Every structure is written in structure tokens, then in C-alpha cells.
């Protein structure tokens, strides 16, 4: 599910998570690189594989390798900094 080529930000979230819902407006403005949303309730194995313990959890990948991560609500600038 995580692309092996290029840069991508993965948002691990759940539909019932209030901080995840709050992040939707910030994510609408995030245009720097592709964003993949992964529902942890529907993709438990993928979340476990990447060590997701709290949500929202943002993991920045380059060519399939995790390079940076942040957990909890983030500002647009924090997401941009994460993906530099």
C-alpha cells in the first residue's frame, strides 16, 4: 500500500477520532506531496507494521522508506517541515 517510489505522506487515522477529524481541514491545504489516508480500523496490519500506537499519526516516506513521523494534531507548517 505504501508506494516504493517517490515521496508520500501517510495519514493513519480513524473515523471516530476527534483529533483526526480536526486534521481534515489542515490536510485539505497540504499540497506539497501526495497524501495517502489509512484507516487504522480497516488496516490494522499495516498500522502495526509501521508501529502506529497513537492517532492521528503521520509518516513521511521516500521510496518506500519511512523518514519521519509525527503523532497528534499538526499545523500545516509542521506537516511541511515533516516532509522536507
N, C-alpha and C positions, 0 to 999 in steps of 0.2 A: 504494500500500500504506500510506502514511502518511496518516492522516485529515486533511482540510482544515479541520476544525472541532474545537475543544476542545483539551484538554491530554492528552498521552500521553508515556510514557517508552518508548523503543525500546531493546531489548537485542540488540545484534549479537553473536552467539556462534557457536561451532562445537561439534559433538558430541565431538570429540577433544581439546578444550581443557580442561585441568585447572582453571585459574582460573575458567573459565565454569561448570564443574560445581560448584565450590565456591560460586559465587554463587547457585545454585538455592535453598539454604536461606534465604539473605537475601531473595531475591525472593519467597519464599512469604509473608513477613511484610510485604512492601511493598503497602500497600492505599490509598495516597494518591490515585493516579490510575491510569487503565488502563495496563497493560503489554503491549507487543507484542514478541514474541521473533522475531528474524530470523536464520535460519541463513545465515551468510555463504557456505558452500559451495553452498547451493541458490539463493542470491540475490546472486550476485556483482555484478551490475549495480547493484543498489540499494545495496550496501555501497560500491562505487566512487563512485556518485553522491553519497554523503554523506561521502566522504573517510575511510572506516574503514580504518585501517592496522594497528591492533592490537586484540586482543580479550581479554576482553570490552570492548565499547565501548557506553556508554550515552549516548543523545542524547535530550534533552528537547525536545519540540515543543509549540508553541502555535499553533493554527490553521494547521498545516502548515509553520510556520517553525521551524527549529532555533534554540533559545535558549541551550542549554548542553550541554556534553558532558564525559564523564569516561571514561578508559580504564584498564583493570585492575580488580582486585578493589576493591570499595567496601563500606563498612559501611552498615547500614540508615540511620543518620543522614546519611551522605554522600549517599545517594540522595534522602533527604527534602530536604536542603539544595539539591541539584541542581535539584529541581523546584519550588522556591519562586518 
